[in-house]
Amino acid sequence: MTRKRSAKIIDGKKISKQVLEEVRGDVAALKKKDIVPGLAVVLVGDDPASQVYVRAKRRTCADLGVASFAHNLPKSCSEKRLLKLIDQLNNDPAVHGILVQMPLPGQISEKRALEAILPEKDVDGFHPINVGRLLNGEECFVACTPAGCHTLLQRSGYDPAGKHVVIVGRSNIVGKPLAALLMQKAEGANATVTVCHSRTRNMGKYTREADILVAAMGVPEFIKPRMVREGAVVIDVGVNRIPDAGKKSGTRLIGDVAFAGVAKKARAITPVPGGVGPMTIAMLMTNTVKAARLIAKRR
Ligand SMILES: NC(=O)c1ccc[n+]([C@@H]2O[C@H](COP(=O)([O-])OP(=O)(O)OC[C@H]3O[C@@H](n4cnc5c(N)ncnc54)[C@H](OP(=O)(O)O)[C@@H]3O)[C@@H](O)[C@H]2O)c1
């Protein structure tokens, strides 16, 4: 039987605003101790999407009173030059968080760039030390998108404890860290987690068993209503730009979930845009303030 009422919309814009207001308060409290949290954002090249992300991060920093340090390197930049800059930022006391915007041009190893960042300034949570600590259930920086999904669930009242969470996608930036986060023996976690990917056979068998279903694949509207259990909570991480002649820009964004149909079956669902997306930047700001606090404590 299909639910008569549509799912509750989990409003990422609203929840991210709440998180950012809390960050604003934390920034003000740190300023009373003469600490101004600082985020360095390194952009290599002129990828238009990366430029948009970097601008949004700078705007949010300015709004919250976080110092932002922009470093724009040319597309032809050598790996050595980037690593030298990261070393300078590691040693700069005004910089508490370092973010190297991905993707990097082909001549630079993303792995070497990420590993060059001091783990205590790795506010993106991609350094292997932070990934390992996450897996071990230790204090660490959690990657911003998984942290955003987790916060959305917690703040909208869907505690994953004891629930079957099925994550479709096993990338290092979303699927794997989210699985590690939700399976922890910790408050706000304690889920039973299944991770599906492109080699999963009979995907619907798993997705239909999910109390909480997370789609993080990058395939427009892959998750159809028949793949979702009645009353499930659905988190759509996917961001896909598709042609739309009705829009001035000629395109629009959609997620990995066929929203209209799935919303009729789900208990709650995140929209795209306005769901997970706004949470990612909010978690970056949370991590930056956390880095400033931890670094100040150690000094
Ligand atoms: N909202 C945000 O802030 C935010 C942040 C990050 C990413 N995203 C979006 O989230 C989506 C995923 O990003 P990502 O970086 O994790 O992508 P990714 O690195 O390309 O990983 C995609 C994952 O989905 C799996 N997959 C792809 N097609 C599949 C299929 N047909 N059936 C089953 N599994 C399939 C892949 O399986 P294999 O491992 O087997 O290849 C892989 O594990 C993208 O749309 C991206 O734009 C949004």
The ligand as an SDF file (V2000), in Angstrom:
LIG
                    3D

 48 52  0  0  0  0  0  0  0  0999 V2000
   25.8270   17.6130   -1.6740 N   0  0  0  0  0  0  0  0  0  0  0  0
   27.1490   17.6690   -1.5870 C   0  0  0  0  0  0  0  0  0  0  0  0
   27.6940   18.5050   -0.9100 O   0  0  0  0  0  0  0  0  0  0  0  0
   27.9430   16.6240   -2.2960 C   0  0  0  0  0  0  0  0  0  0  0  0
   29.2620   16.3640   -1.9220 C   0  0  0  0  0  0  0  0  0  0  0  0
   29.9540   15.3400   -2.5590 C   0  0  0  0  0  0  0  0  0  0  0  0
   29.3440   14.6380   -3.5880 C   0  0  0  0  0  0  0  0  0  0  0  0
   28.0760   14.9740   -3.9580 N   0  0  0  0  0  0  0  0  0  0  0  0
   27.3830   14.2530   -5.0320 C   0  0  0  0  0  0  0  0  0  0  0  0
   27.1830   12.9140   -4.6120 O   0  0  0  0  0  0  0  0  0  0  0  0
   27.2650   12.0470   -5.7250 C   0  0  0  0  0  0  0  0  0  0  0  0
   28.3390   11.0280   -5.4450 C   0  0  0  0  0  0  0  0  0  0  0  0
   29.5660   11.6800   -5.3190 O   0  0  0  0  0  0  0  0  0  0  0  0
   30.9360   10.8740   -5.1060 P   0  0  0  0  0  0  0  0  0  0  0  0
   32.0270   11.8540   -5.1400 O   0  0  0  0  0  0  0  0  0  0  0  0
   30.7830    9.9790   -3.9470 O   0  0  0  0  0  0  0  0  0  0  0  0
   30.9410   10.0290   -6.4860 O   0  0  0  0  0  0  0  0  0  0  0  0
   31.9400    8.9180   -7.0190 P   0  0  0  0  0  0  0  0  0  0  0  0
   33.2920    9.0760   -6.4300 O   0  0  0  0  0  0  0  0  0  0  0  0
   31.7810    8.9120   -8.4900 O   0  0  0  0  0  0  0  0  0  0  0  0
   31.3220    7.5540   -6.4370 O   0  0  0  0  0  0  0  0  0  0  0  0
   30.0900    7.0950   -6.8870 C   0  0  0  0  0  0  0  0  0  0  0  0
   29.7590    5.7950   -6.1920 C   0  0  0  0  0  0  0  0  0  0  0  0
   28.4990    5.3500   -6.6870 O   0  0  0  0  0  0  0  0  0  0  0  0
   28.6220    4.0320   -7.2060 C   0  0  0  0  0  0  0  0  0  0  0  0
   27.7950    3.9080   -8.4070 N   0  0  0  0  0  0  0  0  0  0  0  0
   27.8510    4.6570   -9.5180 C   0  0  0  0  0  0  0  0  0  0  0  0
   26.9370    4.2200  -10.4250 N   0  0  0  0  0  0  0  0  0  0  0  0
   26.3050    3.1800   -9.8500 C   0  0  0  0  0  0  0  0  0  0  0  0
   25.2800    2.3110  -10.2640 C   0  0  0  0  0  0  0  0  0  0  0  0
   24.6880    2.4530  -11.4600 N   0  0  0  0  0  0  0  0  0  0  0  0
   24.8680    1.3560   -9.4250 N   0  0  0  0  0  0  0  0  0  0  0  0
   25.4500    1.2250   -8.2050 C   0  0  0  0  0  0  0  0  0  0  0  0
   26.4290    2.0200   -7.7420 N   0  0  0  0  0  0  0  0  0  0  0  0
   26.8590    2.9790   -8.5540 C   0  0  0  0  0  0  0  0  0  0  0  0
   30.0930    3.8390   -7.5600 C   0  0  0  0  0  0  0  0  0  0  0  0
   30.3920    2.4530   -7.5040 O   0  0  0  0  0  0  0  0  0  0  0  0
   31.8900    1.8860   -7.7620 P   0  0  0  0  0  0  0  0  0  0  0  0
   32.6680    2.2290   -6.5360 O   0  0  0  0  0  0  0  0  0  0  0  0
   31.6780    0.4450   -7.9140 O   0  0  0  0  0  0  0  0  0  0  0  0
   32.3920    2.5770   -8.9820 O   0  0  0  0  0  0  0  0  0  0  0  0
   30.7750    4.6770   -6.4900 C   0  0  0  0  0  0  0  0  0  0  0  0
   30.9830    3.9350   -5.3160 O   0  0  0  0  0  0  0  0  0  0  0  0
   27.5590   12.9530   -6.9360 C   0  0  0  0  0  0  0  0  0  0  0  0
   26.3280   13.2930   -7.5510 O   0  0  0  0  0  0  0  0  0  0  0  0
   28.1680   14.1830   -6.3200 C   0  0  0  0  0  0  0  0  0  0  0  0
   27.9710   15.3370   -7.1020 O   0  0  0  0  0  0  0  0  0  0  0  0
   27.3690   15.9350   -3.3330 C   0  0  0  0  0  0  0  0  0  0  0  0
  1  2  1  0
  2  3  2  0
  2  4  1  0
  4  5  1  0
  4 48  2  0
  5  6  2  0
  6  7  1  0
  7  8  2  0
  8  9  1  0
  8 48  1  0
  9 10  1  0
  9 46  1  0
 10 11  1  0
 11 12  1  0
 11 44  1  0
 12 13  1  0
 13 14  1  0
 14 15  2  0
 14 16  1  0
 14 17  1  0
 17 18  1  0
 18 19  2  0
 18 20  1  0
 18 21  1  0
 21 22  1  0
 22 23  1  0
 23 24  1  0
 23 42  1  0
 24 25  1  0
 25 26  1  0
 25 36  1  0
 26 27  1  0
 26 35  1  0
 27 28  2  0
 28 29  1  0
 29 30  1  0
 29 35  2  0
 30 31  1  0
 30 32  2  0
 32 33  1  0
 33 34  2  0
 34 35  1  0
 36 37  1  0
 36 42  1  0
 37 38  1  0
 38 39  2  0
 38 40  1  0
 38 41  1  0
 42 43  1  0
 44 45  1  0
 44 46  1  0
 46 47  1  0
M  CHG  2   8   1  16  -1
M  END
$$$$
